[in-house]
Amino acid sequence: MFTGLVEETSRLAFYEPQEFGARLTLEPPSFAEELHIGDSLALNGCCLTVARLEAGHAPGFDLLQETLVRTNLGRLQIGSPVNLERPLRAGSQLGGHFVQGHIDATTSVLESTFRGDDLYLRFGIPPGAEKFFIEKGSIAVNGVSLTVATLGKTDFGVWIIPHTRAVTNLGLLQIGDIVNLEYDMLAKYILRFLELQTQKS
């Protein structure tokens, strides 16, 4: 379980396609010495398991084909910045919102506009996902917990404050870039419950 409060970014150091997935390695983050094989770590919001620790405690991961299909991790290039978050620890403060690290879909950047020191980003809503969005609701974009500030029929917008730009890769996004989305967990459970109730009636 995560909160969508990204700790820092790292960069992709190694990427190797495999027959049924891929292997990747990141540059060592500041907390590299605290990592252990088997630990969970969210990369751009996608929960992965640390499979290897290489020189300097650089974490390595094995990606399934399903991960490559559902996320933007297969689009990374050497040097690409990646958002990192370690799992929520018992007793920790819960900022952001509950994030599982299970990416639901990807989408593209439609608009990137600075308004003063703040950045406004607008994204497309994936077909059929309109039901997961409400104005002022929560959405995780590349693993970052954000509030839906504007909502159209086929798009939504968020505001990025300077601090978020400084510690995540959202400030580097350009129009057309692909991002990971995780819809609000509570919304998914409620909608599933209502669907089942409708089927029974």
Steps between C-alpha positions, in 0.01 A plus 500: 500500500622848408378856545601667175755721673810446286825506697736580215587413143768270366607435142494191284852356479436172317216349297495160331195355320427135575282245319212549741587832666805709578773564756585849615737661747485846653776726619535464881250727681595683819349216708680228300679355804163441669373282215495121513424236241127428519404854601213673323563830326262707287647617168281764335225363723550136401579268792802282417720261697871566540649192330867601507730746671792585280803729542425780744175327598348585162157328506414264215152381404338233283197622306225271374346550156180608678695782665642615168154501342324687781764756597746747351803314639565332167533844340784611725836583347841502668509811715121535528394633843283262703288587805576286807297428811554239767194329656306661781628391839271424793458810713606738223296810421264450209530789259378474143254210468505119500697384197546129430771522238277322246489706182156507337585672173728744324412829337671790328568862589268736311609831651788634708469863605675705768283741696737689723715247683238226468467256212165400353493158332208363303467133405263289296259269681536143369185373326256349749677648804281809534321343798818506709539880484327762709597864545719538811543123510834319524708362215854362492705615200841330466450404863437857619185559705315792341162668517283522190475877454309513172284236339369480147324222312825356365773671702604607848744755636722527808716768657866432583658718768875583493585240767336221300684612188828490694466144637313322217524464124168675434665835439694348209193375315437624149191483283459145370696334781343185645426477874372227732160534663363328808137579576382553856477163675180588687328604177593168337357294786180704521439478126567125501254454787233697315556296183451176694185634668361596160567151367308346792193718453 
